[in-house]
Amino acid sequence: MKKLVLIITLTLFATGVYAQLQPAQRRQMDPATFAKERIAEIAKYVSVTKDDSTKLHKVYDDFMKEMASAREDREKFMKLREDMQKKIEGVLGAEKYKTYRTKFEADPENQRKSRPAGGNPR
């Protein structure tokens, strides 16, 4: 019985530690990894050529560099995100970008990501 209680306690402790590590890992993502993940996400919904991929990589690299200075300034950060979206649209083209956004927003997996953590899903 004591062993069972110890195992349960250790499991709960390990789960708590793991849950705390995940947000920190996301914040420390390097620009190359960030760009690769975002490009792969776009490629799930629309075809991305090698040339598009190269251009998108540059857009995301620039965004990450500028974002480092804008972390504390919400307005500046939102402006950077808006500019990045316009640049992505410029690379993909209006029609392909519209298709990507429509499919992205319709994907239930992305709807879960955009919900506030721990909040009421009203």
Secondary structure, DSSP 4 states (H G I P E B T S, - for coil): -HHHHHHHHHHHHHHHHHHHHHHHHHHT--HHHHHHHHHHHHHHHS---HHHHHHHHHHHHHHHHHHHHHTT-HHHHHHHHHHHHHHHHHHH-HHHHHHHHHHHHH-HHHHHHHSPTTS---
